[in-house]
Amino acid sequence: MKNLNETEFNEKCAKFLDYKLLEGMYYGSVAIPKDTLHLGEVLDCTLITKSRFSTDWNWLQEVKAKICSLKIVDEFNTKYDSVAKGWNCGITPGYNDTFRGFFSLTYSTELEATLDIIQQFLTWYENHV
């Protein structure tokens, strides 16, 4: 994966999900199972520095769901390639004049492929929407 900076990735995800910035820290709401919460975290006001968008499917699925809900996105696909023996991910545009499409390299895990594609999309989204 292209040098994923976890702090930067978490911040991009937080901004995309409209987390609130308060005294230099992002706060928001995410559907996290109670057994994964740590001391000091609560469901309705989660500190971004404790977020795990880059490591936890429960967090990442919130970002994926919002991407899929955008009218500019047609499909968000993840698949296992049995020939390449790895995972690929892609986001295709809903309209020809929005973006060209984003496609990951082949990764050994589905999480890595999904992180790559979300990182690509969020970088584009910050600069174009």
Disulfide bonds with the S-S distance in Angstrom:
none
